[in-house]
Amino acid sequence: MELNECMNFLLSVTQNKVFKYFSKYLEESDITPAQYGVLNCLWTEGKISPKRIGELLYLEAPTVSGILDKMQKLNLIDREIDPNNRRNVLVTSTEKADQIRNAIKKASNEMNKHVLQELTDQEKEALKKGLFKIIKTELSY
């Protein structure tokens, strides 16, 4: 198979390119794309568990834990014991994180606009639809 026909190659190169580009946009807010994902979950869902963050971002528990540890040190999130179940932890965004919300939203919108600028509206929708289908497909190893 030609490299340009390999889905792993195409998706990896594309993801790396977009990741680097988005990282530059987020530098002003001093966060990473992974931290953006967590904050987006919190702003959308409110107080949620690390497990739920992992589900929403398709990340394993140790990865989520590492991201949350760094974010807590940066005062971007708070963790508290769930009053309804003391074995659970709930995560919320801090005032510091909420203050950069608009800048992050703008960075995300600008990044999408730039990355997708060469695509027609129909191509953008087809791309998103195709990527979501891949995300939802169960791949056995």
C-alpha positions, 0 to 999 in steps of 0.5 A: 500500500502506498503511504498516501493511501494509509489511513493511519499516515493520513490521520496522524499527519493531519492531526499533528499539523492541526495540533501544532497549529492549535497549540500556537493559537492557545499559547496566548492563553497558556494552555495546551490542546489537551487542557482545552479539551478538558475545559471545554467539557467543564464549560459544557457539562459543569461539574463532572468526574474525571471518568466522564471527562475521559469518556467525552475526550476518548482518553484513558484514566491515567491520561486524564489524571495527568492532565488534571494534575497539571491543570490544578497546579496551574489553577485552571481546575478544582477537584472536590469530593462528590457530596452524594458519593464520597468515593467520587471526585468532581472537577470544575473550572476555576475563575482563572479558567473562566476568565480565558474562556472567550479567548480560547473560544476565539482561538478555537474558531480561528483555528477551525477557520484557518484549517478548513479554509480550502474546503467547501461547506459540503467538504467540511460537513463530509469530513466531520461526518466521516471522522465521527463515523471512525470515532464511533466504529468499534475497532478490535485489536 
